[in-house]
Amino acid sequence: MNIWYDGESSVYPALVDSTSSKKWVYVRRNVEEHERENEQGIKETFYSFEEQKVPKDVWGIFERTMQNDEKIIENDVKIAEADLRIADVEEAITELYGIF
């Protein structure tokens, strides 16, 4: 179940915060900068965002999955590059020997 809560900070928040809690990883999205006047009439910048708490053990599984996905994408790129090189070789052979 994905439950996002509204949050606010006087500094730009980390989109992924795994250090401020021993139990949770905070994931943030839709960060927006705003200004408002404080009690002294001075304009202050603050940031609003949506935030979700993810248990650290679950986050670890997600991180490993993302790393695997990145490796799969890297391998797909390598395969596509190899396919292009093979096509170039086939084209050169065709030009040289009139086959394929």
A tleap script that builds the chain and sets N, CA, C and O, in Angstrom:
source leaprc.protein.ff14SB
mol = sequence {
  NMET ASN ILE TRP TYR ASP GLY GLU SER SER
  VAL TYR PRO ALA LEU VAL ASP SER THR SER
  SER LYS LYS TRP VAL TYR VAL ARG ARG ASN
  VAL GLU GLU HIE GLU ARG GLU ASN GLU GLN
  GLY ILE LYS GLU THR PHE TYR SER PHE GLU
  GLU GLN LYS VAL PRO LYS ASP VAL TRP GLY
  ILE PHE GLU ARG THR MET GLN ASN ASP GLU
  LYS ILE ILE GLU ASN ASP VAL LYS ILE ALA
  GLU ALA ASP LEU ARG ILE ALA ASP VAL GLU
  GLU ALA ILE THR GLU LEU TYR GLY ILE CPHE
}
set mol.1.N position { 0.838 -1.161 0.000 }
set mol.1.CA position { 0.000 0.000 0.000 }
set mol.1.C position { 0.893 1.238 0.000 }
set mol.1.O position { 1.718 1.414 0.897 }
set mol.2.N position { 0.730 2.079 -0.989 }
set mol.2.CA position { 1.523 3.299 -1.092 }
set mol.2.C position { 0.749 4.455 -0.476 }
set mol.2.O position { -0.284 4.872 -0.999 }
set mol.3.N position { 1.245 4.958 0.615 }
set mol.3.CA position { 0.615 6.104 1.261 }
set mol.3.C position { 1.621 7.239 1.295 }
set mol.3.O position { 2.692 7.118 1.888 }
set mol.4.N position { 1.268 8.332 0.658 }
set mol.4.CA position { 2.116 9.522 0.625 }
set mol.4.C position { 1.546 10.547 1.577 }
set mol.4.O position { 0.337 10.781 1.605 }
set mol.5.N position { 2.415 11.153 2.352 }
set mol.5.CA position { 2.037 12.191 3.302 }
set mol.5.C position { 2.629 13.516 2.854 }
set mol.5.O position { 3.681 13.550 2.216 }
set mol.6.N position { 1.952 14.605 3.188 }
set mol.6.CA position { 2.484 15.926 2.890 }
set mol.6.C position { 3.563 16.270 3.899 }
set mol.6.O position { 3.414 16.021 5.095 }
set mol.7.N position { 4.656 16.848 3.402 }
set mol.7.CA position { 5.748 17.265 4.273 }
set mol.7.C position { 6.208 18.660 3.916 }
set mol.7.O position { 5.836 19.209 2.879 }
set mol.8.N position { 7.018 19.224 4.787 }
set mol.8.CA position { 7.512 20.579 4.596 }
set mol.8.C position { 8.876 20.697 5.257 }
set mol.8.O position { 9.130 20.076 6.289 }
set mol.9.N position { 9.758 21.503 4.652 }
set mol.9.CA position { 11.102 21.683 5.181 }
set mol.9.C position { 11.611 23.074 4.830 }
set mol.9.O position { 11.234 23.642 3.805 }
set mol.10.N position { 12.468 23.618 5.685 }
set mol.10.CA position { 13.070 24.920 5.402 }
set mol.10.C position { 14.283 24.780 4.478 }
set mol.10.O position { 14.775 25.776 3.947 }
set mol.11.N position { 14.765 23.555 4.285 }
set mol.11.CA position { 15.868 23.290 3.352 }
set mol.11.C position { 15.381 22.287 2.315 }
set mol.11.O position { 14.450 21.521 2.562 }
set mol.12.N position { 16.030 22.303 1.142 }
set mol.12.CA position { 15.631 21.363 0.099 }
set mol.12.C position { 15.841 19.939 0.604 }
set mol.12.O position { 16.953 19.589 0.999 }
set mol.13.N position { 14.803 19.115 0.599 }
set mol.13.CA position { 14.934 17.775 1.180 }
set mol.13.C position { 15.609 16.790 0.230 }
set mol.13.O position { 15.504 16.902 -0.991 }
set mol.14.N position { 16.299 15.827 0.824 }
set mol.14.CA position { 16.848 14.727 0.030 }
set mol.14.C position { 15.674 13.919 -0.508 }
set mol.14.O position { 14.702 13.674 0.206 }
set mol.15.N position { 15.768 13.507 -1.770 }
set mol.15.CA position { 14.673 12.716 -2.337 }
set mol.15.C position { 14.635 11.323 -1.733 }
set mol.15.O position { 13.572 10.711 -1.633 }
set mol.16.N position { 15.790 10.829 -1.334 }
set mol.16.CA position { 15.876 9.561 -0.611 }
set mol.16.C position { 16.743 9.811 0.612 }
set mol.16.O position { 17.913 10.173 0.492 }
set mol.17.N position { 16.164 9.616 1.785 }
set mol.17.CA position { 16.866 9.859 3.046 }
set mol.17.C position { 16.932 8.548 3.826 }
set mol.17.O position { 15.942 8.098 4.401 }
set mol.18.N position { 18.119 7.948 3.831 }
set mol.18.CA position { 18.287 6.672 4.534 }
set mol.18.C position { 19.139 6.823 5.796 }
set mol.18.O position { 19.522 5.825 6.405 }
set mol.19.N position { 19.436 8.061 6.192 }
set mol.19.CA position { 20.343 8.264 7.321 }
set mol.19.C position { 19.678 8.847 8.567 }
set mol.19.O position { 20.216 8.699 9.665 }
set mol.20.N position { 18.547 9.491 8.432 }
set mol.20.CA position { 17.966 10.172 9.589 }
set mol.20.C position { 17.180 9.241 10.513 }
set mol.20.O position { 16.786 9.655 11.603 }
set mol.21.N position { 16.946 8.011 10.105 }
set mol.21.CA position { 16.205 7.060 10.933 }
set mol.21.C position { 16.875 5.688 10.865 }
set mol.21.O position { 17.402 5.289 9.826 }
set mol.22.N position { 16.846 4.988 11.972 }
set mol.22.CA position { 17.400 3.623 11.981 }
set mol.22.C position { 16.427 2.622 11.371 }
set mol.22.O position { 16.840 1.558 10.908 }
set mol.23.N position { 15.151 2.951 11.367 }
set mol.23.CA position { 14.123 2.015 10.931 }
set mol.23.C position { 13.568 2.292 9.535 }
set mol.23.O position { 13.143 1.368 8.842 }
set mol.24.N position { 13.569 3.563 9.120 }
set mol.24.CA position { 12.871 3.963 7.910 }
set mol.24.C position { 13.793 4.612 6.885 }
set mol.24.O position { 14.818 5.201 7.226 }
set mol.25.N position { 13.400 4.487 5.629 }
set mol.25.CA position { 13.958 5.281 4.533 }
set mol.25.C position { 12.817 6.188 4.082 }
set mol.25.O position { 11.712 5.718 3.812 }
set mol.26.N position { 13.086 7.478 4.004 }
set mol.26.CA position { 12.079 8.424 3.567 }
set mol.26.C position { 12.286 8.703 2.084 }
set mol.26.O position { 13.377 9.069 1.648 }
set mol.27.N position { 11.228 8.524 1.329 }
set mol.27.CA position { 11.253 8.766 -0.113 }
set mol.27.C position { 10.338 9.957 -0.366 }
set mol.27.O position { 9.196 9.987 0.093 }
set mol.28.N position { 10.860 10.945 -1.109 }
set mol.28.CA position { 10.094 12.174 -1.318 }
set mol.28.C position { 9.930 12.448 -2.809 }
set mol.28.O position { 10.781 12.093 -3.625 }
set mol.29.N position { 8.819 13.088 -3.138 }
set mol.29.CA position { 8.536 13.448 -4.527 }
set mol.29.C position { 7.768 14.771 -4.565 }
set mol.29.O position { 7.310 15.276 -3.540 }
set mol.30.N position { 7.645 15.303 -5.753 }
set mol.30.CA position { 6.877 16.534 -5.976 }
set mol.30.C position { 7.331 17.674 -5.061 }
set mol.30.O position { 6.515 18.341 -4.425 }
set mol.31.N position { 8.638 17.881 -5.009 }
set mol.31.CA position { 9.195 18.953 -4.173 }
set mol.31.C position { 8.940 20.292 -4.868 }
set mol.31.O position { 9.255 20.460 -6.046 }
set mol.32.N position { 8.368 21.236 -4.128 }
set mol.32.CA position { 8.085 22.556 -4.661 }
set mol.32.C position { 8.611 23.621 -3.705 }
set mol.32.O position { 8.485 23.503 -2.486 }
set mol.33.N position { 9.203 24.663 -4.285 }
set mol.33.CA position { 9.719 25.778 -3.488 }
set mol.33.C position { 8.633 26.842 -3.317 }
set mol.33.O position { 7.917 27.168 -4.264 }
set mol.34.N position { 8.521 27.379 -2.093 }
set mol.34.CA position { 7.529 28.411 -1.778 }
set mol.34.C position { 8.189 29.497 -0.936 }
set mol.34.O position { 9.269 29.309 -0.376 }
set mol.35.N position { 7.516 30.619 -0.866 }
set mol.35.CA position { 7.934 31.696 0.043 }
set mol.35.C position { 6.755 32.082 0.913 }
set mol.35.O position { 5.600 32.021 0.492 }
set mol.36.N position { 7.072 32.482 2.141 }
set mol.36.CA position { 6.052 33.023 3.037 }
set mol.36.C position { 6.727 34.003 3.990 }
set mol.36.O position { 7.942 33.973 4.186 }
set mol.37.N position { 5.920 34.858 4.567 }
set mol.37.CA position { 6.457 35.807 5.531 }
set mol.37.C position { 6.400 35.208 6.929 }
set mol.37.O position { 5.400 34.611 7.328 }
set mol.38.N position { 7.500 35.382 7.668 }
set mol.38.CA position { 7.494 34.918 9.057 }
set mol.38.C position { 6.841 35.983 9.935 }
set mol.38.O position { 6.328 36.982 9.429 }
set mol.39.N position { 6.860 35.771 11.233 }
set mol.39.CA position { 6.188 36.690 12.165 }
set mol.39.C position { 6.797 38.091 12.159 }
set mol.39.O position { 6.133 39.063 12.519 }
set mol.40.N position { 8.067 38.188 11.746 }
set mol.40.CA position { 8.721 39.498 11.670 }
set mol.40.C position { 8.525 40.160 10.299 }
set mol.40.O position { 9.054 41.244 10.054 }
set mol.41.N position { 7.780 39.521 9.421 }
set mol.41.CA position { 7.531 40.067 8.097 }
set mol.41.C position { 8.635 39.785 7.088 }
set mol.41.O position { 8.635 40.348 5.993 }
set mol.42.N position { 9.574 38.919 7.449 }
set mol.42.CA position { 10.679 38.563 6.563 }
set mol.42.C position { 10.267 37.363 5.720 }
set mol.42.O position { 9.726 36.381 6.229 }
set mol.43.N position { 10.536 37.464 4.405 }
set mol.43.CA position { 10.202 36.337 3.523 }
set mol.43.C position { 11.165 35.185 3.761 }
set mol.43.O position { 12.379 35.371 3.833 }
set mol.44.N position { 10.603 34.002 3.882 }
set mol.44.CA position { 11.396 32.781 4.066 }
set mol.44.C position { 11.020 31.774 2.988 }
set mol.44.O position { 9.861 31.662 2.589 }
set mol.45.N position { 12.020 31.055 2.537 }
set mol.45.CA position { 11.795 29.994 1.560 }
set mol.45.C position { 11.543 28.688 2.310 }
set mol.45.O position { 12.207 28.392 3.303 }
set mol.46.N position { 10.577 27.913 1.823 }
set mol.46.CA position { 10.355 26.574 2.360 }
set mol.46.C position { 9.970 25.657 1.216 }
set mol.46.O position { 9.627 26.114 0.125 }
set mol.47.N position { 10.028 24.385 1.468 }
set mol.47.CA position { 9.761 23.376 0.446 }
set mol.47.C position { 8.637 22.460 0.917 }
set mol.47.O position { 8.652 21.961 2.042 }
set mol.48.N position { 7.677 22.252 0.049 }
set mol.48.CA position { 6.619 21.283 0.320 }
set mol.48.C position { 6.880 20.055 -0.543 }
set mol.48.O position { 7.483 20.158 -1.611 }
set mol.49.N position { 6.428 18.902 -0.081 }
set mol.49.CA position { 6.667 17.663 -0.808 }
set mol.49.C position { 5.729 16.579 -0.305 }
set mol.49.O position { 5.069 16.724 0.724 }
set mol.50.N position { 5.689 15.499 -1.052 }
set mol.50.CA position { 5.016 14.285 -0.607 }
set mol.50.C position { 6.100 13.327 -0.135 }
set mol.50.O position { 7.188 13.266 -0.708 }
set mol.51.N position { 5.787 12.586 0.911 }
set mol.51.CA position { 6.792 11.732 1.538 }
set mol.51.C position { 6.178 10.378 1.886 }
set mol.51.O position { 5.005 10.268 2.242 }
set mol.52.N position { 7.006 9.374 1.768 }
set mol.52.CA position { 6.585 8.017 2.128 }
set mol.52.C position { 7.683 7.373 2.966 }
set mol.52.O position { 8.870 7.531 2.677 }
set mol.53.N position { 7.280 6.648 4.006 }
set mol.53.CA position { 8.236 5.916 4.831 }
set mol.53.C position { 8.270 4.468 4.358 }
set mol.53.O position { 7.236 3.810 4.237 }
set mol.54.N position { 9.488 3.986 4.093 }
set mol.54.CA position { 9.663 2.608 3.646 }
set mol.54.C position { 10.571 1.914 4.670 }
set mol.54.O position { 11.637 2.438 4.992 }
set mol.55.N position { 10.168 0.750 5.184 }
set mol.55.CA position { 11.055 0.038 6.113 }
set mol.55.C position { 12.408 -0.240 5.447 }
set mol.55.O position { 12.474 -0.569 4.263 }
set mol.56.N position { 13.483 -0.103 6.230 }
set mol.56.CA position { 14.828 -0.256 5.650 }
set mol.56.C position { 15.047 -1.629 5.024 }
set mol.56.O position { 15.722 -1.729 4.000 }
set mol.57.N position { 14.494 -2.692 5.615 }
set mol.57.CA position { 14.705 -4.015 5.030 }
set mol.57.C position { 14.023 -4.120 3.665 }
set mol.57.O position { 14.558 -4.755 2.756 }
set mol.58.N position { 12.870 -3.514 3.515 }
set mol.58.CA position { 12.174 -3.506 2.226 }
set mol.58.C position { 12.942 -2.645 1.232 }
set mol.58.O position { 13.055 -2.998 0.058 }
set mol.59.N position { 13.470 -1.517 1.698 }
set mol.59.CA position { 14.243 -0.634 0.831 }
set mol.59.C position { 15.465 -1.359 0.279 }
set mol.59.O position { 15.825 -1.175 -0.884 }
set mol.60.N position { 16.103 -2.182 1.109 }
set mol.60.CA position { 17.264 -2.945 0.652 }
set mol.60.C position { 16.914 -3.857 -0.517 }
set mol.60.O position { 17.681 -3.971 -1.473 }
set mol.61.N position { 15.777 -4.492 -0.441 }
set mol.61.CA position { 15.312 -5.351 -1.537 }
set mol.61.C position { 15.086 -4.513 -2.785 }
set mol.61.O position { 15.478 -4.914 -3.881 }
set mol.62.N position { 14.458 -3.355 -2.630 }
set mol.62.CA position { 14.209 -2.460 -3.760 }
set mol.62.C position { 15.519 -2.012 -4.396 }
set mol.62.O position { 15.640 -2.007 -5.621 }
set mol.63.N position { 16.500 -1.635 -3.579 }
set mol.63.CA position { 17.784 -1.189 -4.116 }
set mol.63.C position { 18.461 -2.290 -4.925 }
set mol.63.O position { 18.993 -2.034 -6.005 }
set mol.64.N position { 18.442 -3.508 -4.406 }
set mol.64.CA position { 19.057 -4.617 -5.144 }
set mol.64.C position { 18.325 -4.861 -6.458 }
set mol.64.O position { 18.954 -5.145 -7.478 }
set mol.65.N position { 17.022 -4.752 -6.438 }
set mol.65.CA position { 16.236 -4.922 -7.659 }
set mol.65.C position { 16.598 -3.845 -8.677 }
set mol.65.O position { 16.750 -4.136 -9.864 }
set mol.66.N position { 16.737 -2.596 -8.213 }
set mol.66.CA position { 17.095 -1.500 -9.119 }
set mol.66.C position { 18.490 -1.711 -9.697 }
set mol.66.O position { 18.721 -1.429 -10.873 }
set mol.67.N position { 19.418 -2.202 -8.885 }
set mol.67.CA position { 20.764 -2.464 -9.392 }
set mol.67.C position { 20.719 -3.533 -10.473 }
set mol.67.O position { 21.406 -3.423 -11.489 }
set mol.68.N position { 19.911 -4.568 -10.255 }
set mol.68.CA position { 19.771 -5.618 -11.259 }
set mol.68.C position { 19.152 -5.066 -12.535 }
set mol.68.O position { 19.573 -5.417 -13.637 }
set mol.69.N position { 18.147 -4.200 -12.386 }
set mol.69.CA position { 17.516 -3.592 -13.555 }
set mol.69.C position { 18.525 -2.762 -14.343 }
set mol.69.O position { 18.526 -2.784 -15.574 }
set mol.70.N position { 19.387 -2.027 -13.630 }
set mol.70.CA position { 20.408 -1.232 -14.312 }
set mol.70.C position { 21.371 -2.128 -15.083 }
set mol.70.O position { 21.773 -1.788 -16.196 }
set mol.71.N position { 21.745 -3.266 -14.507 }
set mol.71.CA position { 22.638 -4.193 -15.197 }
set mol.71.C position { 21.958 -4.780 -16.427 }
set mol.71.O position { 22.600 -4.967 -17.460 }
set mol.72.N position { 20.678 -5.070 -16.324 }
set mol.72.CA position { 19.933 -5.601 -17.467 }
set mol.72.C position { 19.916 -4.571 -18.592 }
set mol.72.O position { 20.121 -4.914 -19.757 }
set mol.73.N position { 19.673 -3.309 -18.243 }
set mol.73.CA position { 19.662 -2.247 -19.260 }
set mol.73.C position { 21.039 -2.119 -19.904 }
set mol.73.O position { 21.141 -1.992 -21.125 }
set mol.74.N position { 22.103 -2.151 -19.093 }
set mol.74.CA position { 23.462 -2.081 -19.630 }
set mol.74.C position { 23.715 -3.233 -20.598 }
set mol.74.O position { 24.295 -3.036 -21.665 }
set mol.75.N position { 23.281 -4.428 -20.228 }
set mol.75.CA position { 23.477 -5.586 -21.099 }
set mol.75.C position { 22.659 -5.467 -22.377 }
set mol.75.O position { 23.127 -5.856 -23.447 }
set mol.76.N position { 21.441 -4.933 -22.279 }
set mol.76.CA position { 20.623 -4.728 -23.470 }
set mol.76.C position { 21.309 -3.764 -24.440 }
set mol.76.O position { 21.274 -3.967 -25.653 }
set mol.77.N position { 21.930 -2.719 -23.899 }
set mol.77.CA position { 22.651 -1.758 -24.744 }
set mol.77.C position { 23.829 -2.448 -25.415 }
set mol.77.O position { 24.063 -2.247 -26.606 }
set mol.78.N position { 24.570 -3.254 -24.674 }
set mol.78.CA position { 25.712 -3.976 -25.253 }
set mol.78.C position { 25.254 -4.920 -26.354 }
set mol.78.O position { 25.908 -5.025 -27.391 }
set mol.79.N position { 24.141 -5.606 -26.141 }
set mol.79.CA position { 23.608 -6.525 -27.148 }
set mol.79.C position { 23.195 -5.752 -28.396 }
set mol.79.O position { 23.475 -6.183 -29.514 }
set mol.80.N position { 22.531 -4.611 -28.209 }
set mol.80.CA position { 22.110 -3.803 -29.361 }
set mol.80.C position { 23.327 -3.312 -30.142 }
set mol.80.O position { 23.319 -3.314 -31.373 }
set mol.81.N position { 24.373 -2.890 -29.427 }
set mol.81.CA position { 25.597 -2.447 -30.104 }
set mol.81.C position { 26.236 -3.598 -30.870 }
set mol.81.O position { 26.716 -3.406 -31.987 }
set mol.82.N position { 26.247 -4.794 -30.281 }
set mol.82.CA position { 26.811 -5.964 -30.961 }
set mol.82.C position { 25.991 -6.308 -32.194 }
set mol.82.O position { 26.547 -6.665 -33.233 }
set mol.83.N position { 24.671 -6.203 -32.083 }
set mol.83.CA position { 23.811 -6.467 -33.240 }
set mol.83.C position { 24.114 -5.503 -34.382 }
set mol.83.O position { 24.129 -5.901 -35.547 }
set mol.84.N position { 24.358 -4.232 -34.047 }
set mol.84.CA position { 24.700 -3.250 -35.079 }
set mol.84.C position { 26.035 -3.590 -35.741 }
set mol.84.O position { 26.180 -3.467 -36.957 }
set mol.85.N position { 27.012 -4.018 -34.934 }
set mol.85.CA position { 28.307 -4.397 -35.504 }
set mol.85.C position { 28.167 -5.608 -36.407 }
set mol.85.O position { 28.800 -5.668 -37.460 }
set mol.86.N position { 27.351 -6.571 -36.014 }
set mol.86.CA position { 27.125 -7.760 -36.839 }
set mol.86.C position { 26.464 -7.359 -38.160 }
set mol.86.O position { 26.835 -7.852 -39.225 }
set mol.87.N position { 25.484 -6.463 -38.077 }
set mol.87.CA position { 24.817 -6.008 -39.299 }
set mol.87.C position { 25.809 -5.302 -40.223 }
set mol.87.O position { 25.748 -5.464 -41.442 }
set mol.88.N position { 26.721 -4.519 -39.644 }
set mol.88.CA position { 27.750 -3.848 -40.460 }
set mol.88.C position { 28.657 -4.868 -41.132 }
set mol.88.O position { 29.012 -4.707 -42.299 }
set mol.89.N position { 29.032 -5.905 -40.413 }
set mol.89.CA position { 29.897 -6.948 -40.976 }
set mol.89.C position { 29.160 -7.690 -42.081 }
set mol.89.O position { 29.731 -7.963 -43.137 }
set mol.90.N position { 27.887 -8.019 -41.841 }
set mol.90.CA position { 27.099 -8.707 -42.865 }
set mol.90.C position { 26.998 -7.859 -44.133 }
set mol.90.O position { 27.116 -8.372 -45.245 }
set mol.91.N position { 26.780 -6.561 -43.953 }
set mol.91.CA position { 26.684 -5.658 -45.105 }
set mol.91.C position { 28.012 -5.602 -45.866 }
set mol.91.O position { 28.019 -5.593 -47.097 }
set mol.92.N position { 29.119 -5.564 -45.151 }
set mol.92.CA position { 30.440 -5.531 -45.797 }
set mol.92.C position { 30.690 -6.821 -46.561 }
set mol.92.O position { 31.225 -6.791 -47.670 }
set mol.93.N position { 30.311 -7.953 -45.982 }
set mol.93.CA position { 30.501 -9.238 -46.648 }
set mol.93.C position { 29.645 -9.302 -47.905 }
set mol.93.O position { 30.085 -9.783 -48.949 }
set mol.94.N position { 28.416 -8.811 -47.788 }
set mol.94.CA position { 27.516 -8.799 -48.937 }
set mol.94.C position { 28.115 -7.980 -50.078 }
set mol.94.O position { 28.091 -8.394 -51.237 }
set mol.95.N position { 28.645 -6.829 -49.732 }
set mol.95.CA position { 29.253 -5.981 -50.760 }
set mol.95.C position { 30.467 -6.654 -51.395 }
set mol.95.O position { 30.684 -6.553 -52.602 }
set mol.96.N position { 31.255 -7.342 -50.565 }
set mol.96.CA position { 32.463 -7.982 -51.077 }
set mol.96.C position { 32.167 -9.215 -51.911 }
set mol.96.O position { 32.749 -9.413 -52.978 }
set mol.97.N position { 31.256 -10.041 -51.415 }
set mol.97.CA position { 31.057 -11.358 -52.037 }
set mol.97.C position { 29.676 -11.555 -52.638 }
set mol.97.O position { 29.417 -12.586 -53.259 }
set mol.98.N position { 28.780 -10.583 -52.467 }
set mol.98.CA position { 27.457 -10.704 -53.058 }
set mol.98.C position { 26.633 -11.822 -52.461 }
set mol.98.O position { 25.843 -12.447 -53.169 }
set mol.99.N position { 26.797 -12.099 -51.146 }
set mol.99.CA position { 26.006 -13.142 -50.510 }
set mol.99.C position { 25.121 -12.525 -49.433 }
set mol.99.O position { 25.172 -11.323 -49.170 }
set mol.100.N position { 24.313 -13.376 -48.821 }
set mol.100.CA position { 23.310 -13.014 -47.797 }
set mol.100.C position { 22.103 -12.584 -48.507 }
set mol.100.O position { 21.109 -12.226 -47.874 }
savepdb mol mol.pdb
quit
